[in-house]
């Protein structure tokens, strides 16, 4: 324990204090990231609800902590560009920590209880759009493997219904993005990356025409892997240096494919060529850093990393969405622009729709809707009892309003679970 830290009871908390530790494990509370500034009375009430005391760092006290940086969903394109341009260099430790803490969004929205019948209909509608894209992507990638030219028009047409679905209700498409077929990692990863990118873009305020470009770029980021030997793509062991070098050539292969087709948007080419570049200059192929990395490529890098971590790969099992967000947070300001990571967490949610979660009372459920102003307290369909025995009848639970369980104990999400945990498959419940 740091000698500088002081124990403070939660009834003594004040705005501007920096909370360094809690009196219980972080995962037993709704606070996602370890270490944050108290920015409002809401933060104090939240701490009082879950803790008796905390440890604060007096040396980091800020009487007027800057509000969390955010972009209203209806902002103009110029404002979206400004998000990516601001503070691209490393910031001070206190500012970075402040930026990374995400508990509630800046933009309050009208609360509407979930209508599960509406969600079910929207998932069915989204499924049609999703299936069209899956079919198109499979055909495009197989054609490339056989030496044919990339079918740009087919890819663009496949994106359009996905954009319409995201604009209508991103929760429905988010659910589908979690339902991987496990038939071809590249295909599934490309489609899911497209979904996450468009959800992210919608959150940033991008209009439909720009969402199409962003979605297309994400869909085609790994198109160069169609030219990488299959034995390398499916290898379960660590790649050798030579194999790693060949794998990295997928970026150049992708650029060659895209540049060989007339009419490809320059931002799509930027995403293909720069989605493996990193904020601190450690990426490839050009070692770009900071603002030198194109905006859409920065988005592409984050969604590519996120979906890879949460998807079963030949050489690694998937991790929970919560753990993936923690890892992204650790990389914020290092490999990825801190503001972009913060906005991505707000856009997708720590527990996206379709995610399995374990509640503090031991029950397991699946997230069926986000609460936009309370991202850590979504709406849940409870699937098991406290002993993990599947229920015969499922019930919905809105954690926004349900703060305690039947015993009167605090009720919250204890853990995010990886896909398939306890033998549960979320796709069985709506699809």
C-alpha positions, 0 to 999 in steps of 0.5 A: 500500500502506498504511504501517500494513500489515506483511508476515507469513509465514503461519507467523507468523500468529495468531488476532486478526490482520486480513488486509488483503491476500494475496500473490496475487489473491483469486480464486486462493484460497478466500477470498470477501471481501477483508479478514478477521480470523483467527478460528481455527486453521482459518483459519491452515491455510487461509492457509498452504495458499494463501499464503506471506505476507500483509499484516496491519493491526496497528491492527485487531488483536483478540485475541478476534475475535467469531465469525461470527454465525449461526443454527442451522438448527433454531433457534426462530422467536424466534431467527430474529426476533432475527437481523433485529433485532440490530445493524440500524444501521451497525457499526464497520468492523472488526465489519462486515468480520468479519461479512461474511467467509464461508468456512465455516458455524458449524454443522458437519454430518455429511459425506455424499459425493454420490450422483448417482443420488439427486440426479437422482431428487430433481431429477426430483421437484423438477421436477414441483413447479417445473412446477406453480408455473410453470404456476400463475404464468403463469395468475395473471399472464396473468389479472391482465393481462386485468383479472381478480382475483388467484387467491390460492388457486391461488398458495398451492397452487402454493407447497406442493409447492415448500416440500416440495421445499425441505425435502427437498433445496434443492439440487435446487430450486436447480438448477431455479431456475438454469434460466430459460426466457427466455420472460418475465422477470417470470415466471421472476424471480418463481419463482426469487425464491420458490426463493431466499427459501425456501432462505434461510428454511430456512437461518434455521430457518423452519418449513414454514408460515412458508416458505409465507408467505415463498415466496408473498410472494417469488412475488408481489413483482412482481405489480404489474408486470402493470399496467406497460406492456409496452414499459417492461418490455422496453425495452433502453435506460435508462429515462427519468425518467418511465418510471422513475417509472412502473416504480416504481409497480409496488409500489403496483399490487401492493399494490392487487392484494393488498389487493383479495383477502381472506385475503392474509397481512400479511407477504406484503403487507409483502414486496410493499410494502417489498422495494425499501426499503433499509437506509440509507433510499435505497429506495422507496416510503416511504424506510424504513431499518434495522429499520423495514423488515419482516423478510420484506421485507428477505429479499425485497429481497436475493433480488430483487436477487440473482436480477436480477443473475444473470438475463438482463434486457432491459437487462443480461446476467447476471453470475456468482453469485460476482460477484453475491455480491461485489456484495451484500457491497459493499452489506452494511451499506449497502443491505442489513442486513449480517447478512442478507447474510451469512446469505444467502451461507451459505444459497445458497452462493457457487456454488449448485447448477447454477452453471458454474465454472472450476477453477484447472487450466482445466477447467469444470464445474457445481456439483452439490451443496454441502458445507455446511461448506465452501461454497467447495469444493462437488461438481462435475461436470467438463464440459471439459478444460483447453482447454475442449473438452467431455469425452465422459464426465463425472466428479464431483469433490469439492473438499472432499477433492480439494485438488490436481490431477493435477500436484500444484498446488492445485485450487480454483474460480478463477471463477464463470461466467455462464449459457451460458459456453463454450456449456455448458447445465447443464440438459442434464446432468440434465433 
